[in-house]
Amino acid sequence: MVRAGLTAERLTRAGAELADEVGFEHVTVSALARRFDVKVASLYSHLKNSHDLKTRIALLALEELADRGAAALAGRAGKDALTAFADVYRDYAREHPGRYAAAQLRLDPQTAAASAGVRHAQMTRAILRGYDLTEPDQTHAVRMLGSVFHGYVSLEMAGGFSHSRPDSQESWSRVLDALDALLRNWPAPQQTS
């Protein structure tokens, strides 16, 4: 019997909230059942298992991030677009640490191809068109930006910058300045002999 009011969407949103509270790695169907004060079995009419729940949370997080990214990029180009897009990731991670971690979940190829992750790549490539990068350099730059954004945010969230000066916001601004300068002066590929 399906419990009134429980849907896959409601459970996913509650799972996302739980992830923000206790950490994505601690989200399970059992923990979610406790939140709703129901038996675990009653959730299996909506969710296959904990992996299904985590995948749904990851897809929600990717969608939320993509929506924020699109709104932040509207009408922007160049460094302004780069900064706005980077700030979306940093702000989202601060506001929703569990969801941000969920957005890093490795998805199977079919699920990934149908996810908002594709929109993230498209938005990043749109930013890079403002720097006049073509392939394969554009792909290299997409990977670099993702690495820098995620690496900085992860280190900052783990407290890696809290014990030294200057303030991490100042460093973040300088990192974005440096990325902008690099993208404007992208190195030519080395010729192999």
N, C-alpha and C positions, 0 to 999 in steps of 0.2 A: 504494500500500500504506500502510495506517495504521500509524504507529509505536505499538508497545505502550505503554500508560500515558498517552498524550497524549489529552486530552479537551478540549472547549471550556471546561469549568469549570476544569480544571487550568491551561490556558493563560491564562484570564482572571485567576485568582488570581496566577499568576506575572507577568502583565502589571501587575497592581496593585502587587505588590512592586517591580517594576522602576520603576513610576511614582514610588513613594515614594523610591527610591534616586537616580534620575537626572532626575526631573521628568516630568510627564505629557506635555509637548510632545515629549519625546524617545522616547516609546514607539512602536515600529513592529513589524510582523511580523518584519522582518529582525533587529531587536535581540532579539526574543523567541526567534527561531530560534538565534541565537548563544548565548543562555542555556541552551538545551537541547542545544546542539551537534548540530543537525540542519539539513538544507537547508530553505530558506524554503518550497519547494514542498510539503514534508511537512506544513506547518501549514495549507495551504489546504483540506485535507479537513475542518478544524474551524472555520476562520475565513475569511470572504470576502476581507477586506483589512484594512488598518490602521484604517480608520474603524470597521469592525465590531468590532475588538478594543477600540478606545477606547470605543465605545458600551457594550460589555459591562462594561468597567471602571467606567464611569459608573454603570451600573445596579447593579453590586455595591456601589459606594460609597454610592449613595442608599439601598440596602437596609440596609447596615451602620449608616449614620447614623440611619435610621428606627428600627431595632431599639434602638439606644442611646437615642434620644430617648424611645421608648415606655417603656423601663425607667426612665429618669430621671424621667419625669412621673408614674409610678404613685404614687397617693396624695397628690399635691401639687396646690396651687392658688395662684392669685394670684402674688405676687412670688416665692415659693418655686419655683413651676412655671416662671416666666419665667427665673429665674436658672439652674435646673437645665437647662433646654432650651438656653439660650445657652451654658452651659459645655460641653454636648455638642459643639456645633459648634467651639468654640475648642479643646477637648481633642483632638477628632478631627483637626483641621487640624494641630495640633502633632505628633501621633503618626503621621499619614499624609498628609503634604503633597501627594503626588502623587495620592492618591485624593480628597483634598479638592478639588484642582483638577479632577479628573475629574467630580466631582459637579456642577460648574458647566457641563459640556458641554451645548450646546444640542442637544436631542433633537427628532426630528420629532414632530409632534403625537400620532400614534398610539402611538409608543414612550413618550412622556412620560406619556400618559394611563394606560398600563399599568404604569408604573414606581412605585417607592416614593416618588417625588416627591409623589404624591397624599397619601400618609400624612403627609409633612412639613407640607403645607398643612392637613390635618385636625388635626394636633397643635397647630399654631400657632393655629388657630381655636378649639380647645378651651381653650387658655390664655386667649384673648381673651374667651371667654364668662364667665370669672371677673372680667372688668373690665366686664361688661355692655355691650359694644359690639355694635351691630347694623349691618346693611348700610346704606350703602356704607362706613361708617367702619371696619368690620371688615376689609374688603379694603385700605383705606388703611393700616391698622395692620399687616396681614400684610406688605405691601410695605415699610413702614418698618422693621419688625423684621428682615426679611431683609437689607435694605440696611445697617443698623447692624451686625448680626452679621458679615456678609461683609466689609463695609468695614473694620471694626476688625481682624478676624482677618487680612485681607490686608495691611493696613498694618503690623501687628505682625510678621507673618512676613517681611515685606520689610525689617525692621529699622528701620522708621519711628519707633519709640518708644524705641529702645535708647540714645539719646544725650542723654536729658534726664530730669529728675525731675519729678514723682514716678514711681515704678515703674509699669509698664504694668498690673500686677494691681490696683493701687489705682485707676487710671483706669477699668479694666474694671468694677470694683465700683461706682464712681460713675456710670458710664454706665448700668448696670443699675438703679441707684437712680433715675436721671433718667427712664428709660423707664417704670419702674413708676409714678412720680409722674405722668408724662404720660398713661399709660393710665388711671389713676384719675381724671384731670381732663381727659379728652379734650375738645378745643374743639368747641363747637357750630358747625355750618356757617354761613358768612356768608350773610345774606339778600341776594339780588340784587334790585335795584329795577326 
